């Protein structure tokens, strides 16, 4: 099976709708692409996050089998 390299943004989003507001939600184009692609192929993610990036978000990406060696 071919592997997929995804390079892009990994971020924390704040979203507000009429139904409510959420802060520090896992977001970013590379995040969404990696999670979706992980259903079909092994994914290697390259992106930049801060020192304060929540461990729970890293754990979620790891639980999807996404290689985070390129997450700085």
MOLIN-V674189 format. One record per helix or strand of 2 or more residues. SS is the DSSP state (hx for helix, st for strand). FROM is the first residue (numbers start at 0). TO is the last residue. If there is no record, write none. Layout:
BEGIN
ss=(SS & SS)
from=(FROM & FROM)
to=(TO & TO)
END
This chain:
BEGIN
ss=(st & st & st & hx & st & hx & st)
from=(3 & 10 & 19 & 28 & 42 & 54 & 66)
to=(6 & 16 & 26 & 36 & 46 & 62 & 70)
END
